[in-house]
């Protein structure tokens, strides 16, 4: 929408840049998707510690995978496009510059994926959706301002597109992180961590502890049967 007004050359640059970016990005997202299974299993078992532990592992692996992706986008995008797609020197250099502008947002975007999965597993999918919508609006506004200019700013053309994308990805990550910090009970599972009466023991325990005890009781009944 925003780059199209710059002409067909700009559209071809962004198309090739996104192609290269997505080829690597989908690999990263594929590895991070393992947390969907592992985190959900831990949550279903009432093991809150493992949910957080698997989130930390997923964040670490995502950051490790993001580093070579950043290196390729920074230093190898231009020659890759020139060889693979047989583009001219001007186009390949433009693709290299565009990809370099995407680098600042790669690691925040990778961590955002993990945070989205974590919050969804813990029952805070609404916050994930609101942050995504806000990020989309920020991206649109920044694209308009940085590419074409607005509010007295002249715009910087196609170079503004990757910058807007990176800034909106950083903003989305910060919003999710702020949500976790501002509302830790909801972010970390809502009532899942709320103390409930425990008449059998004359005290109170969390739903997580109650779920673990239920599993033990089921195991005992199965052994007796």
SEZAPA-110971 format. One record per residue (C-alpha): x, y, z. Coordinates in steps of 0.25 Angstrom, whole numbers, always signed. Example, Ala and Ser with C-alpha at 12.3 -4.5 7.8 and 13.67 -1.06 7.14 Angstrom:
% SEZAPA-110971
((+49,-18,+31));
((+55,-4,+29));
***
This chain:
% SEZAPA-110971
((+0,+0,+0));
((+11,+10,+4));
((+22,+5,-4));
((+14,+3,-17));
((+13,+18,-19));
((+28,+19,-21));
((+27,+11,-33));
((+29,-3,-39));
((+44,-3,-36));
((+41,-1,-21));
((+31,-12,-21));
((+41,-22,-27));
((+51,-18,-16));
((+41,-20,-5));
((+36,-33,-11));
((+50,-39,-12));
((+54,-34,+2));
((+42,-41,+8));
((+44,-54,+0));
((+58,-55,+6));
((+54,-51,+20));
((+42,-60,+20));
((+50,-72,+16));
((+59,-71,+29));
((+47,-66,+38));
((+39,-78,+35));
((+50,-87,+40));
((+51,-79,+53));
((+36,-79,+55));
((+36,-94,+53));
((+46,-97,+64));
((+38,-87,+73));
((+25,-95,+70));
((+31,-107,+79));
((+27,-98,+91));
((+12,-99,+87));
((+13,-114,+90));
((+23,-114,+102));
((+17,-102,+109));
((+2,-107,+107));
((+6,-120,+113));
((+12,-114,+125));
((+0,-105,+127));
((-9,-116,+126));
((-1,-124,+136));
((-2,-112,+145));
((+13,-110,+145));
((+15,-95,+144));
((+30,-95,+146));
((+31,-104,+134));
((+23,-94,+126));
((+32,-83,+129));
((+44,-92,+127));
((+40,-96,+113));
((+37,-81,+110));
((+52,-78,+114));
((+57,-89,+106));
((+49,-85,+94));
((+53,-70,+95));
((+68,-75,+96));
((+67,-84,+84));
((+60,-73,+76));
((+70,-63,+79));
((+81,-72,+75));
((+74,-75,+62));
((+72,-60,+60));
((+87,-57,+60));
((+91,-64,+47));
((+78,-58,+41));
((+83,-44,+45));
((+96,-47,+39));
((+90,-52,+25));
((+81,-40,+25));
((+93,-30,+28));
((+104,-35,+19));
((+99,-46,+9));
((+85,-41,+4));
((+91,-34,-7));
((+100,-45,-13));
((+89,-55,-11));
((+79,-48,-19));
((+88,-44,-30));
((+92,-59,-32));
((+79,-66,-29));
((+70,-56,-36));
((+80,-50,-46));
((+77,-36,-42));
((+85,-24,-47));
((+95,-17,-37));
((+85,-6,-34));
((+74,-15,-30));
((+82,-24,-22));
((+88,-13,-14));
((+75,-7,-11));
((+70,-21,-6));
((+83,-21,+3));
((+80,-8,+8));
((+65,-12,+11));
((+69,-25,+18));
((+79,-17,+27));
((+67,-8,+31));
((+60,-21,+36));
((+71,-25,+45));
((+68,-17,+57));
((+54,-24,+58));
((+58,-38,+56));
((+61,-42,+71));
((+49,-34,+77));
((+40,-41,+67));
((+46,-54,+71));
((+44,-52,+85));
((+30,-46,+82));
((+26,-60,+76));
((+30,-67,+89));
((+23,-57,+98));
((+10,-58,+89));
((+11,-73,+91));
((+14,-72,+106));
((+2,-63,+109));
((-7,-71,+100));
((-4,-83,+108));
((-7,-76,+121));
((-20,-71,+116));
((-17,-57,+112));
((-19,-58,+97));
((-27,-45,+98));
((-15,-37,+101));
((-7,-43,+90));
((-18,-39,+80));
((-19,-25,+85));
((-4,-23,+84));
((-4,-29,+70));
((-15,-19,+66));
((-7,-7,+72));
((+6,-11,+66));
((-2,-12,+52));
((-7,+2,+54));
((+7,+7,+58));
((+13,+0,+46));
((+3,+7,+37));
((+6,+21,+43));
((+21,+20,+43));
((+20,+15,+28));
((+13,+27,+24));
((+22,+37,+32));
((+35,+30,+29));
((+32,+27,+14));
((+24,+39,+9));
((+25,+49,+20));
((+15,+55,+30));
((+14,+65,+41));
((+24,+73,+35));
((+34,+62,+32));
((+38,+60,+18));
((+39,+45,+18));
((+51,+36,+13));
((+45,+28,+2));
((+47,+13,+2));
((+57,+13,+13));
((+46,+17,+23));
((+39,+4,+20));
((+48,-6,+27));
((+51,+4,+38));
((+36,+5,+41));
((+35,-10,+41));
((+46,-11,+51));
((+40,+0,+60));
((+27,-6,+60));
((+32,-20,+64));
((+40,-14,+75));
((+28,-7,+80));
((+20,-20,+80));
((+30,-27,+88));
((+31,-15,+98));
((+16,-15,+99));
((+15,-30,+102));
((+26,-29,+112));
((+19,-17,+119));
((+7,-25,+120));
((+14,-36,+127));
((+20,-27,+137));
((+8,-18,+139));
((-2,-30,+141));
((+6,-42,+146));
((-5,-50,+151));
((-13,-50,+138));
((+0,-51,+129));
((+4,-63,+137));
((-8,-70,+137));
((-20,-63,+144));
((-27,-72,+154));
((-17,-83,+151));
((-9,-77,+162));
((-20,-72,+171));
((-20,-78,+185));
((-33,-87,+187));
((-38,-93,+200));
((-33,-107,+203));
((-43,-113,+213));
((-35,-126,+213));
((-23,-120,+219));
((-29,-108,+226));
((-22,-98,+217));
((-21,-92,+203));
((-13,-96,+191));
((-13,-92,+176));
((-20,-98,+165));
((-6,-103,+160));
((-4,-110,+173));
((-18,-116,+172));
((-16,-121,+158));
((-3,-128,+162));
((-10,-134,+174));
((-21,-139,+165));
((-11,-146,+156));
((-5,-153,+168));
((-19,-157,+173));
((-22,-163,+159));
((-9,-170,+159));
((-12,-177,+172));
((-26,-181,+168));
((-20,-187,+155));
((-10,-195,+163));
((-20,-200,+173));
((-29,-204,+161));
***
